[in-house]
Amino acid sequence: MRNSPEFVSAFQVSVTEGLANTLVAIVMQTLKNVLTYSFATYAGKPLELHQELSRVFGSGATILERMITKELFQRLSLRYSNELDFETSVNLARRDMSLSERGNN
């Protein structure tokens, strides 16, 4: 039986999304079991999160850190730059949010 282009396309998307959704949940659960602290604790210890991500993912940690930082900056309506390291980026976001909160009070 020959596959239609529509079926092939639907299959590719299904594989990609199905694996992504499943793997994300599995990776998140694994990380929660492997990391020393909760994600909330790492808000004040970004260097320690960097070290632990590097231990688990090796050089791939840099990509994950950029994704985390980009998401954080978007949520805080800050302009993102990938030129800064993870710790500096998190500390900058914290400082900018603190300044913003002071300005609103």
N, C-alpha and C positions, 0 to 999 in steps of 0.2 A: 504494500500500500504506500502510495506516494504522499508526502506531507505537503500541505499547502503552505504558502508563505505566512499566512495569518496564524496557522497552527504553530509553526516554527517560532514566530515572534512571540506568541502567547506563552509558549513553553519556556523560551529563554527568560522572559520577564518573570514567570512563575518560579523558575529555578533560582534566579537572582534574588528576588524578594523573599521567597520562602527560606532560603539559606541565610540571607541577611537578618531576617527577623529572628530566626532560631539561634544563629550564632551570636547575635547581640545579647540575647538573654543568657546564653551559656557563658559567654565571656564576662558579662557583668557579674554573674553569680560566682564565677571562678575568682575574679578580682576581689570581690568582697571577702572571700575566704582566704586569699593570699596576702592581702594588704594588712599592715599592722594596725592602722587606724581606720575610722569611718571617713567617708568623703567629707563630712562636715568638719572634722578635725583638721584635715589637710588644707582647708581654707586658710588657716593660720600657719601652715607648714608646707608651702608649695615646693620647697627644695627637697623635703623628705618624700613627697609624692613623686617628684621627678626621679629621685634615686630608686624608689621602689618600682616605678614603671620601667626604668632602664634595666633593672634586675630581671623583670619578667619578660619584657619585649625587646631588650637590646636596643639597637639603633632605631627600631620602629617606634620607640617611645617618643621620639621627637615629633613624628607625624601625629600621634595621639595628643600630645601636648598642644600642638598648633590647633587641632580641632577643638580641644577643650577651651583654649584661650579665645579662639574665634567665636565660639558659642557664648562664652562669658561676656565678651565685648559687645556682641549683638544684643544680648539680654539687657545690658546696662546702657545701651545706646551710645557706645563709645566707638571711636574709629580704630579699627584693628590694623596692626602692623606685624608681620611675621619676622621682623628684623630683631626683635627682642627675645631673650631667652624666657623660658617658662616662668621662673621665679620672678623676674623683673616684671613681666606682663601681669601676673596675678597681683603683685604688690601695687603696680600702677593702677589697675582696675579698682583695687580696694581703696587706694588714696582718692581717686577721682569720685568714687561713690560716696566716700566720707565727706569730701568737700561739697558734693551736690546735696547731701542730706543736711549739712550745716547751713547751706544757702536757703533751704526750704523751711528752716525753723526760725 
